Amino acid sequence: MGANMTIFLFGASKMAEDYIAVLNELKINCQVICRSQESAMKFFKNTQIMPLTGGLAALKDQKIDENDIAINAVGIADLVLVTKSLVEHGFKKILVEKPA
């Protein structure tokens, strides 16, 4: 993986916790983003990592590099909307966790 790459992990579910466990083991720079403070606190309790909150709005202060990767692990109902928004925010590489 590129040295200047960040993985942006969207969602704070059990699946996201599993992703972060693997990414941490591989020592890959990752930023977790979820919608609510409640979800963030649960994620933090289980992983010791505090996500940014606010959902896609949290991207406004983030610089997206062409090497960055997004993992879309949000609920099924939001997969299409979030994936479209990730493309609009400049992500070229997106892994969509569930069928979209």
N, CA, C and O atoms as a printed pandas DataFrame, in Angstrom:
     atom_number atom_name residue_name chain_id  residue_number  x_coord  y_coord  z_coord
0              1         N          MET        A               1    0.841   -1.179    0.000
1              2        CA          MET        A               1    0.000    0.000    0.000
2              3         C          MET        A               1    0.882    1.237    0.000
3              4         O          MET        A               1    1.975    1.234    0.566
4              5         N          GLY        A               2    0.398    2.290   -0.637
5              6        CA          GLY        A               2    1.162    3.518   -0.740
6              7         C          GLY        A               2    1.370    4.198    0.595
7              8         O          GLY        A               2    0.508    4.142    1.471
8              9         N          ALA        A               3    2.520    4.845    0.750
9             10        CA          ALA        A               3    2.864    5.504    2.003
10            11         C          ALA        A               3    1.934    6.676    2.292
11            12         O          ALA        A               3    1.681    6.983    3.457
12            13         N          ASN        A               4    1.426    7.331    1.267
13            14        CA          ASN        A               4    0.576    8.501    1.448
14            15         C          ASN        A               4   -0.903    8.161    1.341
15            16         O          ASN        A               4   -1.713    9.012    0.972
16            17         N          MET        A               5   -1.251    6.949    1.654
17            18        CA          MET        A               5   -2.627    6.505    1.504
18            19         C          MET        A               5   -3.322    6.453    2.859
19            20         O          MET        A               5   -2.738    6.049    3.864
20            21         N          THR        A               6   -4.572    6.870    2.860
21            22        CA          THR        A               6   -5.430    6.707    4.027
22            23         C          THR        A               6   -6.649    5.913    3.601
23            24         O          THR        A               6   -7.187    6.116    2.512
24            25         N          ILE        A               7   -7.075    5.017    4.459
25            26        CA          ILE        A               7   -8.340    4.334    4.239
26            27         C          ILE        A               7   -9.378    5.026    5.106
27            28         O          ILE        A               7   -9.198    5.172    6.315
28            29         N          PHE        A               8  -10.459    5.447    4.480
29            30        CA          PHE        A               8  -11.579    6.059    5.176
30            31         C          PHE        A               8  -12.646    4.977    5.314
31            32         O          PHE        A               8  -13.186    4.491    4.320
32            33         N          LEU        A               9  -12.939    4.613    6.540
33            34        CA          LEU        A               9  -13.908    3.571    6.830
34            35         C          LEU        A               9  -15.210    4.225    7.277
35            36         O          LEU        A               9  -15.250    4.890    8.313
36            37         N          PHE        A              10  -16.263    4.039    6.507
37            38        CA          PHE        A              10  -17.565    4.649    6.784
38            39         C          PHE        A              10  -18.476    3.626    7.435
39            40         O          PHE        A              10  -18.758    2.569    6.871
40            41         N          GLY        A              11  -18.932    3.963    8.643
41            42        CA          GLY        A              11  -19.787    3.090    9.417
42            43         C          GLY        A              11  -19.097    2.709   10.717
43            44         O          GLY        A              11  -17.870    2.738   10.815
44            45         N          ALA        A              12  -19.896    2.354   11.712
45            46        CA          ALA        A              12  -19.349    1.993   13.021
46            47         C          ALA        A              12  -20.003    0.717   13.554
47            48         O          ALA        A              12  -20.167    0.546   14.762
48            49         N          SER        A              13  -20.367   -0.159   12.644
49            50        CA          SER        A              13  -21.030   -1.416   13.005
50            51         C          SER        A              13  -19.997   -2.463   13.428
51            52         O          SER        A              13  -18.796   -2.192   13.461
52            53         N          LYS        A              14  -20.480   -3.643   13.746
53            54        CA          LYS        A              14  -19.590   -4.771   14.055
54            55         C          LYS        A              14  -18.681   -5.056   12.861
55            56         O          LYS        A              14  -17.507   -5.384   13.035
56            57         N          MET        A              15  -19.224   -4.932   11.654
57            58        CA          MET        A              15  -18.407   -5.150   10.460
58            59         C          MET        A              15  -17.260   -4.137   10.412
59            60         O          MET        A              15  -16.128   -4.498   10.092
60            61         N          ALA        A              16  -17.548   -2.877   10.725
61            62        CA          ALA        A              16  -16.509   -1.849   10.747
62            63         C          ALA        A              16  -15.469   -2.164   11.819
63            64         O          ALA        A              16  -14.276   -1.943   11.611
64            65         N          GLU        A              17  -15.911   -2.674   12.954
65            66        CA          GLU        A              17  -14.967   -3.070   14.002
66            67         C          GLU        A              17  -14.033   -4.163   13.493
67            68         O          GLU        A              17  -12.838   -4.145   13.786
68            69         N          ASP        A              18  -14.570   -5.107   12.739
69            70        CA          ASP        A              18  -13.735   -6.164   12.164
70            71         C          ASP        A              18  -12.735   -5.599   11.163
71            72         O          ASP        A              18  -11.571   -5.999   11.149
72            73         N          TYR        A              19  -13.187   -4.673   10.332
73            74        CA          TYR        A              19  -12.273   -4.021    9.384
74            75         C          TYR        A              19  -11.142   -3.312   10.117
75            76         O          TYR        A              19   -9.978   -3.447    9.741
76            77         N          ILE        A              20  -11.475   -2.556   11.161
77            78        CA          ILE        A              20  -10.450   -1.783   11.848
78            79         C          ILE        A              20   -9.454   -2.701   12.539
79            80         O          ILE        A              20   -8.274   -2.364   12.632
80            81         N          ALA        A              21   -9.899   -3.843   13.019
81            82        CA          ALA        A              21   -8.976   -4.800   13.638
82            83         C          ALA        A              21   -7.928   -5.262   12.624
83            84         O          ALA        A              21   -6.739   -5.331   12.934
84            85         N          VAL        A              22   -8.380   -5.573   11.423
85            86        CA          VAL        A              22   -7.457   -6.024   10.374
86            87         C          VAL        A              22   -6.542   -4.883    9.930
87            88         O          VAL        A              22   -5.332   -5.070    9.801
88            89         N          LEU        A              23   -7.118   -3.702    9.697
89            90        CA          LEU        A              23   -6.315   -2.559    9.249
90            91         C          LEU        A              23   -5.267   -2.175   10.286
91            92         O          LEU        A              23   -4.140   -1.831    9.928
92            93         N          ASN        A              24   -5.622   -2.229   11.554
93            94        CA          ASN        A              24   -4.638   -1.938   12.606
94            95         C          ASN        A              24   -3.534   -2.974   12.644
95            96         O          ASN        A              24   -2.362   -2.636   12.815
96            97         N          GLU        A              25   -3.902   -4.227   12.485
97            98        CA          GLU        A              25   -2.902   -5.300   12.471
98            99         C          GLU        A              25   -1.908   -5.109   11.323
99           100         O          GLU        A              25   -0.720   -5.404   11.453
100          101         N          LEU        A              26   -2.425   -4.609   10.196
101          102        CA          LEU        A              26   -1.572   -4.363    9.029
102          103         C          LEU        A              26   -0.862   -3.002    9.099
103          104         O          LEU        A              26   -0.087   -2.646    8.212
104          105         N          LYS        A              27   -1.146   -2.253   10.171
105          106        CA          LYS        A              27   -0.549   -0.921   10.383
106          107         C          LYS        A              27   -0.851    0.039    9.227
107          108         O          LYS        A              27    0.023    0.764    8.749
108          109         N          ILE        A              28   -2.111    0.019    8.797
109          110        CA          ILE        A              28   -2.567    0.889    7.719
110          111         C          ILE        A              28   -3.280    2.086    8.329
111          112         O          ILE        A              28   -4.144    1.929    9.191
112          113         N          ASN        A              29   -2.918    3.280    7.882
113          114        CA          ASN        A              29   -3.533    4.514    8.357
114          115         C          ASN        A              29   -5.009    4.517    7.977
115          116         O          ASN        A              29   -5.361    4.357    6.809
116          117         N          CYS        A              30   -5.867    4.701    8.978
117          118        CA          CYS        A              30   -7.300    4.629    8.736
118          119         C          CYS        A              30   -8.024    5.714    9.515
119          120         O          CYS        A              30   -7.654    6.035   10.644
120          121         N          GLN        A              31   -9.057    6.274    8.905
121          122        CA          GLN        A              31   -9.933    7.241    9.563
122          123         C          GLN        A              31  -11.344    6.689    9.514
123          124         O          GLN        A              31  -11.874    6.432    8.433
124          125         N          VAL        A              32  -11.955    6.504   10.671
125          126        CA          VAL        A              32  -13.316    5.987   10.750
126          127         C          VAL        A              32  -14.278    7.172   10.825
127          128         O          VAL        A              32  -14.044    8.135   11.555
128          129         N          ILE        A              33  -15.352    7.083   10.062
129          130        CA          ILE        A              33  -16.366    8.129   10.042
130          131         C          ILE        A              33  -17.740    7.481   10.207
131          132         O          ILE        A              33  -18.090    6.533    9.503
132          133         N          CYS        A              34  -18.507    8.018   11.157
133          134        CA          CYS        A              34  -19.872    7.531   11.353
134          135         C          CYS        A              34  -20.794    8.724   11.556
135          136         O          CYS        A              34  -20.338    9.865   11.628
136          137         N          ARG        A              35  -22.069    8.463   11.645
137          138        CA          ARG        A              35  -23.033    9.561   11.740
138          139         C          ARG        A              35  -23.178   10.119   13.153
139          140         O          ARG        A              35  -23.089   11.332   13.344
140          141         N          SER        A              36  -23.398    9.268   14.132
141          142        CA          SER        A              36  -23.814    9.768   15.441
142          143         C          SER        A              36  -22.741    9.626   16.516
143          144         O          SER        A              36  -21.842    8.788   16.432
144          145         N          GLN        A              37  -22.871   10.463   17.509
145          146        CA          GLN        A              37  -21.982   10.387   18.672
146          147         C          GLN        A              37  -22.202    9.074   19.416
147          148         O          GLN        A              37  -21.260    8.492   19.954
148          149         N          GLU        A              38  -23.442    8.614   19.443
149          150        CA          GLU        A              38  -23.755    7.345   20.107
150          151         C          GLU        A              38  -23.013    6.185   19.437
151          152         O          GLU        A              38  -22.415    5.352   20.117
152          153         N          SER        A              39  -23.053    6.134   18.109
153          154        CA          SER        A              39  -22.328    5.088   17.379
154          155         C          SER        A              39  -20.826    5.209   17.600
155          156         O          SER        A              39  -20.129    4.208   17.767
156          157         N          ALA        A              40  -20.342    6.435   17.600
157          158        CA          ALA        A              40  -18.911    6.669   17.806
158          159         C          ALA        A              40  -18.461    6.165   19.176
159          160         O          ALA        A              40  -17.403    5.548   19.300
160          161         N          MET        A              41  -19.262    6.430   20.194
161          162        CA          MET        A              41  -18.897    6.006   21.545
162          163         C          MET        A              41  -18.900    4.482   21.675
163          164         O          MET        A              41  -18.029    3.914   22.334
164          165         N          LYS        A              42  -19.868    3.827   21.055
165          166        CA          LYS        A              42  -19.908    2.361   21.079
166          167         C          LYS        A              42  -18.689    1.800   20.347
167          168         O          LYS        A              42  -18.056    0.856   20.819
168          169         N          PHE        A              43  -18.364    2.387   19.191
169          170        CA          PHE        A              43  -17.203    1.947   18.424
170          171         C          PHE        A              43  -15.933    2.142   19.255
171          172         O          PHE        A              43  -15.077    1.258   19.300
172          173         N          PHE        A              44  -15.812    3.295   19.910
173          174        CA          PHE        A              44  -14.653    3.580   20.747
174          175         C          PHE        A              44  -14.542    2.584   21.897
175          176         O          PHE        A              44  -13.454    2.094   22.199
176          177         N          LYS        A              45  -15.658    2.291   22.530
177          178        CA          LYS        A              45  -15.657    1.333   23.640
178          179         C          LYS        A              45  -15.116   -0.030   23.191
179          180         O          LYS        A              45  -14.399   -0.700   23.935
180          181         N          ASN        A              46  -15.468   -0.427   21.968
181          182        CA          ASN        A              46  -15.081   -1.749   21.471
182          183         C          ASN        A              46  -13.714   -1.788   20.796
183          184         O          ASN        A              46  -13.119   -2.858   20.673
184          185         N          THR        A              47  -13.205   -0.629   20.356
185          186        CA          THR        A              47  -11.961   -0.637   19.567
186          187         C          THR        A              47  -10.873    0.294   20.091
187          188         O          THR        A              47   -9.717    0.186   19.683
188          189         N          GLN        A              48  -11.230    1.201   20.985
189          190        CA          GLN        A              48  -10.327    2.245   21.471
190          191         C          GLN        A              48   -9.958    3.252   20.381
191          192         O          GLN        A              48   -8.941    3.938   20.486
192          193         N          ILE        A              49  -10.772    3.338   19.348
193          194        CA          ILE        A              49  -10.587    4.306   18.258
194          195         C          ILE        A              49  -11.837    5.170   18.193
195          196         O          ILE        A              49  -12.956    4.660   18.138
196          197         N          MET        A              50  -11.634    6.496   18.200
197          198        CA          MET        A              50  -12.771    7.422   18.159
198          199         C          MET        A              50  -13.011    7.879   16.729
199          200         O          MET        A              50  -12.163    8.554   16.144
200          201         N          PRO        A              51  -14.155    7.520   16.158
201          202        CA          PRO        A              51  -14.485    7.964   14.804
202          203         C          PRO        A              51  -14.820    9.460   14.767
203          204         O          PRO        A              51  -15.191   10.059   15.776
204          205         N          LEU        A              52  -14.678   10.034   13.586
205          206        CA          LEU        A              52  -15.254   11.348   13.337
206          207         C          LEU        A              52  -16.757   11.147   13.213
207          208         O          LEU        A              52  -17.203   10.121   12.700
208          209         N          THR        A              53  -17.537   12.107   13.674
209          210        CA          THR        A              53  -18.986   11.995   13.557
210          211         C          THR        A              53  -19.511   13.013   12.543
211          212         O          THR        A              53  -18.797   13.926   12.130
212          213         N          GLY        A              54  -20.742   12.837   12.164
213          214        CA          GLY        A              54  -21.368   13.736   11.206
214          215         C          GLY        A              54  -21.550   13.109    9.843
215          216         O          GLY        A              54  -22.047   13.760    8.924
216          217         N          GLY        A              55  -21.156   11.858    9.695
217          218        CA          GLY        A              55  -21.314   11.173    8.410
218          219         C          GLY        A              55  -20.512   11.834    7.313
219          220         O          GLY        A              55  -19.370   12.242    7.523
220          221         N          LEU        A              56  -21.106   11.938    6.157
221          222        CA          LEU        A              56  -20.400   12.485    4.990
222          223         C          LEU        A              56  -19.974   13.934    5.179
223          224         O          LEU        A              56  -19.016   14.385    4.551
224          225         N          ALA        A              57  -20.674   14.666    6.035
225          226        CA          ALA        A              57  -20.285   16.059    6.312
226          227         C          ALA        A              57  -18.892   16.133    6.931
227          228         O          ALA        A              57  -18.219   17.158    6.817
228          229         N          ALA        A              58  -18.453   15.059    7.585
229          230        CA          ALA        A              58  -17.114   15.032    8.185
230          231         C          ALA        A              58  -16.012   15.077    7.135
231          232         O          ALA        A              58  -14.858   15.360    7.456
232          233         N          LEU        A              59  -16.359   14.803    5.890
233          234        CA          LEU        A              59  -15.360   14.839    4.810
234          235         C          LEU        A              59  -14.980   16.259    4.404
235          236         O          LEU        A              59  -13.951   16.454    3.756
236          237         N          LYS        A              60  -15.775   17.241    4.766
237          238        CA          LYS        A              60  -15.516   18.608    4.289
238          239         C          LYS        A              60  -14.149   19.121    4.706
239          240         O          LYS        A              60  -13.569   19.950    4.004
240          241         N          ASP        A              61  -13.615   18.649    5.831
241          242        CA          ASP        A              61  -12.302   19.087    6.297
242          243         C          ASP        A              61  -11.193   18.105    5.940
243          244         O          ASP        A              61  -10.051   18.274    6.367
244          245         N          GLN        A              62  -11.522   17.090    5.166
245          246        CA          GLN        A              62  -10.545   16.066    4.799
246          247         C          GLN        A              62  -10.058   16.272    3.374
247          248         O          GLN        A              62  -10.851   16.534    2.469
248          249         N          LYS        A              63   -8.762   16.154    3.182
249          250        CA          LYS        A              63   -8.195   16.207    1.828
250          251         C          LYS        A              63   -8.170   14.782    1.300
251          252         O          LYS        A              63   -7.531   13.906    1.884
252          253         N          ILE        A              64   -8.861   14.554    0.204
253          254        CA          ILE        A              64   -8.900   13.221   -0.402
254          255         C          ILE        A              64   -7.821   13.149   -1.470
255          256         O          ILE        A              64   -7.840   13.907   -2.441
256          257         N          ASP        A              65   -6.888   12.240   -1.284
257          258        CA          ASP        A              65   -5.791   12.017   -2.226
258          259         C          ASP        A              65   -6.203   10.917   -3.205
259          260         O          ASP        A              65   -7.033   10.067   -2.882
260          261         N          GLU        A              66   -5.627   10.940   -4.382
261          262        CA          GLU        A              66   -5.984    9.920   -5.386
262          263         C          GLU        A              66   -5.645    8.507   -4.923
263          264         O          GLU        A              66   -6.197    7.544   -5.454
264          265         N          ASN        A              67   -4.754    8.361   -3.948
265          266        CA          ASN        A              67   -4.398    7.035   -3.437
266          267         C          ASN        A              67   -5.300    6.567   -2.297
267          268         O          ASN        A              67   -5.238    5.403   -1.901
268          269         N          ASP        A              68   -6.139    7.462   -1.765
269          270        CA          ASP        A              68   -6.998    7.103   -0.645
270          271         C          ASP        A              68   -8.075    6.108   -1.073
271          272         O          ASP        A              68   -8.497    6.068   -2.229
272          273         N          ILE        A              69   -8.491    5.324   -0.114
273          274        CA          ILE        A              69   -9.501    4.292   -0.349
274          275         C          ILE        A              69  -10.647    4.510    0.625
275          276         O          ILE        A              69  -10.425    4.851    1.787
276          277         N          ALA        A              70  -11.868    4.316    0.154
277          278        CA          ALA        A              70  -13.040    4.358    1.024
278          279         C          ALA        A              70  -13.594    2.942    1.157
279          280         O          ALA        A              70  -13.721    2.211    0.175
280          281         N          ILE        A              71  -13.917    2.578    2.384
281          282        CA          ILE        A              71  -14.645    1.340    2.638
282          283         C          ILE        A              71  -16.026    1.758    3.122
283          284         O          ILE        A              71  -16.165    2.410    4.157
284          285         N          ASN        A              72  -17.031    1.379    2.368
285          286        CA          ASN        A              72  -18.405    1.735    2.698
286          287         C          ASN        A              72  -19.031    0.553    3.436
287          288         O          ASN        A              72  -19.433   -0.438    2.827
288          289         N          ALA        A              73  -19.103    0.681    4.768
289          290        CA          ALA        A              73  -19.670   -0.377    5.600
290          291         C          ALA        A              73  -20.887    0.134    6.370
291          292         O          ALA        A              73  -21.124   -0.263    7.511
292          293         N          VAL        A              74  -21.650    1.012    5.736
293          294        CA          VAL        A              74  -22.871    1.532    6.361
294          295         C          VAL        A              74  -24.007    0.537    6.158
295          296         O          VAL        A              74  -23.836   -0.471    5.473
296          297         N          GLY        A              75  -25.145    0.813    6.741
297          298        CA          GLY        A              75  -26.303   -0.062    6.586
298          299         C          GLY        A              75  -26.768   -0.147    5.141
299          300         O          GLY        A              75  -26.534    0.761    4.344
300          301         N          ILE        A              76  -27.417   -1.230    4.821
301          302        CA          ILE        A              76  -27.845   -1.502    3.447
302          303         C          ILE        A              76  -28.693   -0.362    2.876
303          304         O          ILE        A              76  -28.545   -0.013    1.705
304          305         N          ALA        A              77  -29.562    0.212    3.676
305          306        CA          ALA        A              77  -30.458    1.268    3.193
306          307         C          ALA        A              77  -29.697    2.500    2.707
307          308         O          ALA        A              77  -30.206    3.245    1.871
308          309         N          ASP        A              78  -28.494    2.723    3.213
309          310        CA          ASP        A              78  -27.722    3.928    2.866
310          311         C          ASP        A              78  -26.567    3.665    1.903
311          312         O          ASP        A              78  -25.849    4.595    1.538
312          313         N          LEU        A              79  -26.382    2.438    1.493
313          314        CA          LEU        A              79  -25.218    2.096    0.669
314          315         C          LEU        A              79  -25.133    2.886   -0.634
315          316         O          LEU        A              79  -24.072    3.413   -0.968
316          317         N          VAL        A              80  -26.215    2.972   -1.355
317          318        CA          VAL        A              80  -26.185    3.644   -2.651
318          319         C          VAL        A              80  -25.904    5.132   -2.478
319          320         O          VAL        A              80  -25.038    5.681   -3.160
320          321         N          LEU        A              81  -26.620    5.783   -1.581
321          322        CA          LEU        A              81  -26.425    7.215   -1.346
322          323         C          LEU        A              81  -24.994    7.517   -0.903
323          324         O          LEU        A              81  -24.366    8.443   -1.416
324          325         N          VAL        A              82  -24.485    6.744    0.039
325          326        CA          VAL        A              82  -23.128    6.979    0.533
326          327         C          VAL        A              82  -22.110    6.706   -0.570
327          328         O          VAL        A              82  -21.156    7.471   -0.719
328          329         N          THR        A              83  -22.283    5.652   -1.335
329          330        CA          THR        A              83  -21.339    5.347   -2.414
330          331         C          THR        A              83  -21.313    6.469   -3.442
331          332         O          THR        A              83  -20.238    6.886   -3.873
332          333         N          LYS        A              84  -22.476    6.962   -3.838
333          334        CA          LYS        A              84  -22.526    8.093   -4.777
334          335         C          LYS        A              84  -21.818    9.311   -4.203
335          336         O          LYS        A              84  -21.076    9.992   -4.909
336          337         N          SER        A              85  -22.045    9.583   -2.932
337          338        CA          SER        A              85  -21.404   10.734   -2.289
338          339         C          SER        A              85  -19.891   10.574   -2.224
339          340         O          SER        A              85  -19.157   11.550   -2.375
340          341         N          LEU        A              86  -19.420    9.354   -2.001
341          342        CA          LEU        A              86  -17.979    9.113   -1.960
342          343         C          LEU        A              86  -17.338    9.404   -3.321
343          344         O          LEU        A              86  -16.254    9.981   -3.395
344          345         N          VAL        A              87  -18.013    9.002   -4.379
345          346        CA          VAL        A              87  -17.535    9.311   -5.730
346          347         C          VAL        A              87  -17.490   10.825   -5.925
347          348         O          VAL        A              87  -16.510   11.360   -6.442
348          349         N          GLU        A              88  -18.547   11.507   -5.513
349          350        CA          GLU        A              88  -18.605   12.963   -5.646
350          351         C          GLU        A              88  -17.520   13.665   -4.830
351          352         O          GLU        A              88  -17.066   14.746   -5.205
352          353         N          HIS        A              89  -17.101   13.056   -3.714
353          354        CA          HIS        A              89  -16.044   13.634   -2.884
354          355         C          HIS        A              89  -14.650   13.324   -3.426
355          356         O          HIS        A              89  -13.657   13.777   -2.856
356          357         N          GLY        A              90  -14.557   12.564   -4.512
357          358        CA          GLY        A              90  -13.269   12.347   -5.155
358          359         C          GLY        A              90  -12.620   11.004   -4.938
359          360         O          GLY        A              90  -11.494   10.791   -5.387
360          361         N          PHE        A              91  -13.298   10.080   -4.258
361          362        CA          PHE        A              91  -12.704    8.755   -4.088
362          363         C          PHE        A              91  -12.721    8.007   -5.417
363          364         O          PHE        A              91  -13.745    7.940   -6.097
364          365         N          LYS        A              92  -11.578    7.451   -5.771
365          366        CA          LYS        A              92  -11.450    6.653   -6.997
366          367         C          LYS        A              92  -11.511    5.157   -6.689
367          368         O          LYS        A              92  -11.827    4.344   -7.557
368          369         N          LYS        A              93  -11.203    4.809   -5.435
369          370        CA          LYS        A              93  -11.174    3.408   -5.013
370          371         C          LYS        A              93  -12.142    3.249   -3.844
371          372         O          LYS        A              93  -11.925    3.799   -2.764
372          373         N          ILE        A              94  -13.219    2.484   -4.077
373          374        CA          ILE        A              94  -14.253    2.312   -3.064
374          375         C          ILE        A              94  -14.594    0.827   -2.955
375          376         O          ILE        A              94  -14.895    0.169   -3.951
376          377         N          LEU        A              95  -14.542    0.318   -1.732
377          378        CA          LEU        A              95  -15.014   -1.040   -1.456
378          379         C          LEU        A              95  -16.389   -0.900   -0.813
379          380         O          LEU        A              95  -16.535   -0.265    0.232
380          381         N          VAL        A              96  -17.390   -1.496   -1.442
381          382        CA          VAL        A              96  -18.741   -1.479   -0.886
382          383         C          VAL        A              96  -18.955   -2.834   -0.234
383          384         O          VAL        A              96  -18.906   -3.873   -0.891
384          385         N          GLU        A              97  -19.194   -2.802    1.072
385          386        CA          GLU        A              97  -19.256   -4.024    1.854
386          387         C          GLU        A              97  -20.406   -4.941    1.467
387          388         O          GLU        A              97  -20.204   -6.144    1.302
388          389         N          LYS        A              98  -21.574   -4.412    1.326
389          390        CA          LYS        A              98  -22.751   -5.258    1.089
390          391         C          LYS        A              98  -23.264   -5.068   -0.341
391          392         O          LYS        A              98  -22.822   -4.142   -1.022
392          393         N          PRO        A              99  -24.154   -5.886   -0.801
393          394        CA          PRO        A              99  -24.690   -5.679   -2.148
394          395         C          PRO        A              99  -25.361   -4.301   -2.247
395          396         O          PRO        A              99  -26.178   -3.938   -1.401
396          397         N          ALA        A             100  -25.013   -3.562   -3.261
397          398        CA          ALA        A             100  -25.588   -2.213   -3.404
398          399         C          ALA        A             100  -26.511   -2.157   -4.588
399          400         O          ALA        A             100  -27.090   -1.108   -4.870
